[in-house]
């Protein structure tokens, strides 16, 4: 998403990026947000993580940035905890589950 593509978006639209940070030109996005062309942005990924001090999105208007945790729904975290508990219980009984390096 470069400046030209951002400018072609409907005024007031929101840009959501949960895939890959480098897909979005962060300086162009900040400019589009600060000019109020875009209504906002929701980002779970950035070009460089953790965010650098000089990143223009840090002060951009209506820019919501999460710490790369879009995958972490309640269901996903619950499933992970259940797997850890099952692995520990199996280990305590001399068994192995979810073996990666067999």
Order of alpha helices (4+ residues) and beta strands (2+ residues): alpha-beta-alpha-beta-beta-alpha
